[in-house]
Amino acid sequence: MEIIEEKSRREALIDAASKLFRSKGYERTSVRDLAQAVGMQSGSLFYHFRSKAEILEAVMAQGVGEITSKAKHALQQ
C-alpha cells in the first residue's frame, strides 16, 4: 500500500507542477508553491524528487508520453 500512496503523491506533484508551471512559469513557481498545492511540507517534496528541475523533467516526460499515446491511437484509426 505504501508504494501506491507514494506513486499517487508523486503523480499529484507532477499534475500540480504542470498546472503551476503553465500558469506562473517554471522560474516563478517555488518548491513551497508545489508542496503547498498537494498539502505537504516543502522539504517533504524532496522525498519524491531530487530537485525542481527533476519535477520539470517528469512533467515533460508525462506530456510527451500523452502525446505519443494519442498519436499512436490516431494512427491506428
C-alpha positions in Angstrom: 0.0 0.0 0.0 2.9 2.3 0.7 4.1 2.1 -3.0 0.6 3.0 -4.3 0.4 6.0 -1.9 3.9 7.1 -2.9 3.1 6.8 -6.6 -0.1 8.8 -6.2 1.7 11.5 -4.3 4.3 11.7 -7.0 1.6 11.9 -9.7 -0.2 14.6 -7.7 3.1 16.6 -7.6 3.5 16.2 -11.3 0.0 17.3 -12.0 0.3 20.3 -9.7 3.6 21.2 -11.2 2.2 21.0 -14.7 -0.6 23.5 -13.7 1.7 25.8 -11.8 4.5 25.9 -14.4 1.9 26.7 -17.0 0.2 29.4 -15.0 3.2 31.0 -13.2 6.1 29.8 -15.2 8.9 27.5 -14.1 11.1 30.2 -12.7 8.3 31.9 -10.6 7.0 28.6 -9.2 8.7 27.8 -5.9 9.2 24.5 -4.3 7.0 25.8 -1.5 4.2 26.5 -4.1 4.5 23.0 -5.4 4.4 21.4 -1.9 1.5 23.6 -0.8 -0.5 22.6 -3.9 -0.5 19.0 -2.7 -0.7 19.7 1.0 2.8 18.8 2.1 5.8 20.5 3.7 8.3 21.8 1.2 11.1 19.6 2.5 8.9 16.5 2.0 8.8 17.1 -1.7 12.5 16.0 -1.9 11.5 12.5 -0.8 9.8 12.2 -4.2 12.2 14.3 -6.4 15.8 15.4 -6.0 15.2 18.9 -7.4 12.7 21.3 -9.0 14.4 20.5 -12.3 13.7 16.8 -11.9 10.0 17.7 -11.4 10.1 19.6 -14.7 11.6 16.6 -16.4 8.8 14.4 -15.0 6.2 17.0 -16.2 7.7 17.0 -19.7 8.0 13.2 -19.8 4.4 12.8 -18.9 3.4 15.3 -21.6 5.5 13.5 -24.3 4.0 10.2 -23.2 0.5 11.5 -23.5 1.1 13.0 -26.9 2.8 9.8 -28.1 -0.2 7.7 -26.9 -2.7 10.0 -28.6 -0.6 9.9 -31.9 -0.5 6.1 -31.8 -4.2 5.9 -31.2 -4.9 8.3 -34.1 -2.6 6.3 -36.4 -4.5 3.1 -35.6 -7.8 4.7 -36.6 
